[in-house]
Amino acid sequence: MKVFIQSVNFNADSGLLKYIEKKVQGLTKFHDKIIDAEVFLKVQNTSDKENKVSEIKINIPGNELMIKKETKSFEEGISICVDSLKRQLKKSKEKLRDSVSI
């Protein structure tokens, strides 16, 4: 699976990029037909502490799963997004399995 990472309004360091790559690659355990993943990291100019926006879009055949979170750190945001996507991928795979077995 290819993982595309874009950081908007800042340059992401290599440690963050490796962390994201590792977490997103782990999603292949839950769905074997993932085409690619797009990760968008944005820093919003607000006085809020939760100004880091993490967005992950997963492309699977016939569908697209997307999750977006605002958190204090990108690591926290990516972790929450990946957990949510795990549930979505499991659900998607179950639907696929159910439609095939009918």
C-alpha positions, 0 to 999 in steps of 0.5 A: 500500500502506498501512503501519501503524506501532505503537511500544510502550513509546516514541514513535518519532521522525519520522526512524525512521517515514520510514525504515520507510515507505520500506523497507517501500514498497520491497517493492512491487517484489517483489509487486504485490498487497500489501494492507498492512503492519503494523510493530510496534516494541517496546523490551524491558526487559532488560540485553541490548544487543539489546533492540529488537524489530522485527516486520513483517507483510505481508498479501497475497491468501490469505496473511500473511507475518511476520518478527520480529527482535531487534537493537541498533537499529530501523533494523538490525532493519527492514533485516533484516526487509525483506530476509527479506520480499523473499525470502518475497515472491519465493517466494510469487509464484513459487508463485502463478505455478507454480499458475497455469501448471499 
